[in-house]
Amino acid sequence: MPESAAYLRVSSKSQDHATQRAAIERAASARGDAVITWYAEKLSGKTMARAELQRLRADARAGHLRRLYVFRLDRLTRSGIRDTFELIEELRGHGVDLVSVADGFDLNGPAAEVVLAVMAWAAKMERIAINERIAAARERVEAAGGRWGRPRRMARDEVARAAAMQADGRSVREIAMALKVPRSTVGRALASQNGGLVEQLSNSSELPSEPPSAQ
């Protein structure tokens, strides 16, 4: 039979859940309810990869929960309004009544549709803002002569040229500029070409006193 549960979260191991637990117990008691299952974590809310949160979601999918209490919505997640909205919709889709004690609302109550509409709008604005930041970053990278997307691979002839230039005493930075290839790509290619002997060059513009010979 579905039961009431509560999710508690603090951000560091030095904190405890006592305040959240006491507030939730009072709220449940005022409803004539009792929390049967407690999910508690000491972990940042900026990640969704939390063991207790995943256990909670699994229990909701299995139909074990009818009501979930949280102290505040940001106890569920702080990774953005979109994640919060999607998680709430997921729980509601499994028939879970979400009660946010400190925020003062029940997401199955009269204000639910208004709250969710505002959250949906905010999630959309967040997606637009993220896309705009990505587009701006791409423009900056490409304007500076960089390449957007996954790190490119160097063709065999480029690797051979890079190895020859390295043997002549050229730095990774100089090779990258000459070949118009990202420095990190040159570093990886040379490290692979020389069996890892030049791995350090991807983070340094200097060559060792005796550079490894090209193979």
C-alpha positions in Angstrom: 0.0 0.0 0.0 1.4 3.5 -0.9 2.7 5.4 2.1 4.0 8.8 3.1 7.7 9.5 2.9 10.1 12.4 3.4 13.3 13.4 1.7 15.9 15.2 3.8 19.1 16.7 2.5 21.9 18.8 3.9 25.0 19.8 1.9 27.8 18.8 4.2 28.6 16.0 6.5 29.0 18.4 9.4 25.3 19.3 9.2 22.4 17.2 10.4 18.8 16.6 9.4 17.2 17.4 12.8 15.6 20.7 11.9 14.1 19.4 8.6 12.9 16.2 10.2 11.2 18.0 13.1 9.4 20.5 10.7 8.2 17.6 8.5 6.9 15.6 11.4 4.9 18.6 12.7 3.5 19.2 9.2 2.5 15.5 8.8 1.0 15.4 12.2 -1.1 18.4 11.5 -2.6 16.5 8.5 -3.2 13.4 10.6 -0.4 11.8 8.6 2.7 9.8 9.6 5.9 9.5 7.6 6.9 5.9 7.2 9.9 6.1 5.0 12.8 8.6 5.3 15.3 9.3 2.6 18.3 11.3 4.0 21.5 12.5 2.4 24.4 14.7 3.1 25.4 15.8 -0.4 25.2 18.8 -2.6 21.9 19.3 -4.4 23.7 20.4 -7.6 23.9 16.8 -8.8 21.0 14.5 -9.5 23.2 11.5 -9.0 22.3 10.9 -5.4 21.7 7.4 -4.1 18.8 8.3 -1.8 17.1 10.4 -4.4 17.4 7.6 -6.9 15.9 5.2 -4.4 13.1 7.6 -3.8 12.4 7.8 -7.6 12.5 4.0 -7.9 10.0 3.7 -5.0 7.7 6.2 -6.7 7.9 4.3 -10.0 7.0 1.1 -8.1 3.9 2.8 -6.7 5.1 2.6 -3.1 4.6 6.4 -2.3 1.4 8.4 -2.0 2.9 11.6 -0.5 6.4 13.0 -0.2 7.3 15.7 2.3 10.3 18.0 1.8 11.4 20.9 3.9 11.9 23.1 0.9 11.9 22.3 -2.9 15.6 23.1 -3.0 16.2 20.1 -0.8 15.2 17.9 -3.8 17.6 19.6 -6.2 19.5 22.8 -6.7 20.7 22.0 -10.2 18.2 24.4 -11.8 14.6 25.1 -12.2 14.3 22.7 -15.1 15.5 19.7 -13.1 13.2 20.7 -10.3 10.2 21.0 -12.6 10.9 17.7 -14.3 11.4 15.9 -11.0 8.1 17.2 -9.7 6.3 16.2 -12.9 7.8 12.8 -12.6 6.6 12.3 -9.1 3.2 13.6 -9.9 3.0 11.3 -12.8 3.5 8.4 -10.4 0.6 9.7 -8.2 2.9 11.2 -5.5 1.5 14.2 -3.7 4.4 16.6 -3.0 4.3 18.8 0.1 6.9 21.5 0.6 6.7 22.4 4.3 8.7 25.7 4.5 7.5 26.9 1.1 4.0 26.5 2.4 2.3 24.7 -0.5 1.0 21.3 -1.5 1.6 20.5 -5.2 -1.7 18.6 -5.3 -3.6 21.5 -3.7 -5.5 24.5 -5.2 -2.3 26.5 -6.0 -0.6 23.5 -7.7 -1.4 24.5 -11.3 -0.3 28.1 -10.8 3.0 27.1 -9.1 3.7 24.5 -11.8 2.9 26.9 -14.6 5.4 29.4 -13.2 8.0 26.7 -12.8 7.4 25.6 -16.4 7.9 29.1 -17.6 11.0 29.5 -15.5 12.4 26.2 -16.8 11.8 27.4 -20.4 13.6 30.7 -19.7 16.5 28.7 -18.2 16.8 26.5 -21.3 16.8 29.7 -23.5 19.5 31.3 -21.3 21.6 28.1 -21.4 21.3 27.9 -25.2 22.2 31.6 -25.5 25.3 31.1 -23.3 26.4 28.1 -25.4 25.9 30.1 -28.6 27.9 33.0 -27.3 30.7 30.7 -26.1 30.8 29.0 -29.5 31.1 32.4 -31.2 34.0 33.4 -29.0 35.9 30.2 -29.6 35.4 30.3 -33.4 36.2 34.1 -33.5 39.5 33.2 -31.8 40.3 30.6 -34.4 39.3 27.7 -32.2 37.2 24.7 -33.1 33.8 24.0 -31.4 32.7 20.5 -30.5 34.5 17.4 -29.8 38.3 17.4 -29.9 39.4 16.8 -33.5 41.8 14.1 -34.5 44.9 14.7 -36.4 45.4 13.0 -39.8 48.5 10.7 -40.0 50.4 13.2 -42.1 49.7 15.9 -39.6 50.9 13.7 -36.8 54.1 12.9 -38.8 54.7 16.6 -39.4 54.1 17.4 -35.7 56.6 14.7 -34.6 59.2 16.0 -37.1 58.7 19.5 -35.8 59.0 18.3 -32.2 62.2 16.5 -33.1 63.5 19.8 -34.4 63.0 21.4 -31.0 59.6 23.1 -31.6 57.3 23.3 -28.6 53.7 22.0 -28.6 52.4 25.6 -28.7 54.5 26.4 -31.7 53.5 23.1 -33.5 49.8 23.8 -32.8 50.0 27.3 -34.2 51.9 26.1 -37.3 49.4 23.4 -38.0 46.4 25.4 -36.9 45.3 22.6 -34.6 44.3 22.9 -30.9 47.2 22.6 -28.6 45.5 19.8 -26.6 45.0 17.8 -29.8 48.7 18.1 -30.7 49.7 17.1 -27.1 47.5 14.0 -27.3 48.7 13.0 -30.8 52.4 13.3 -29.8 51.8 11.5 -26.5 50.3 8.6 -28.5 53.0 8.8 -31.2 55.7 8.5 -28.6 54.2 6.0 -26.3 53.3 8.6 -23.7 56.8 10.1 -23.3 55.6 13.5 -24.2 52.3 13.5 -22.4 53.6 16.3 -20.2 54.0 18.5 -23.2 50.2 19.0 -23.6 50.4 21.2 -20.4 53.8 22.8 -21.1 55.2 24.9 -23.9 58.7 23.7 -23.2 60.4 20.6 -24.5 62.7 18.4 -22.4 66.4 19.0 -23.1 66.5 15.9 -25.2 63.2 15.5 -27.1 62.2 12.0 -28.1 62.8 11.1 -31.7 59.9 10.8 -34.1 58.8 7.3 -34.9 
